[in-house]
Amino acid sequence: QVQLVESGGGLVQAGGSLRLSCAASGSTFSINVMGWYRQAPGKQRELVAKITSGGATNYAESAKGRFTISRDNAKNTLYLQMNSLKSEDTAVYYCNAEALFLSASYWGQGTQVTVSS
């Protein structure tokens, strides 16, 4: 089992920045891919960015050029640096970890990001 705890959300003005963190614990050796997803009110959960254990990244079009995903494998922590935030970035942001060998996917409890215009 893997436990994920997000932090760093909050209220920020449009154009501002936030950095989200996700601390992983438990069977972290099994994790291959980690990612950030978000869900706005009335919308489906969507991928923001993901990163493999080797550092390869993938971003949603809406995140390219503004967000940066990174991970510190030694600290078992995932980050999302969000710059130039827009009101449409307002959502609950969730951390996800995939253990491909186990066919398992784990989720954090989410952290609210609110961008005021």
Secondary structure, DSSP 8 states (H G I E B T S, - for coil): -EEEEEE--EEEETT--EEEEEEEEESGGG--EEEEEEE-TTS--EEEEEEETT--EEE-TTTTTTEEEEEETTTTEEEEEE-S--GGG-EEEEEEEEEGGGTEEEE---EEEEEE-
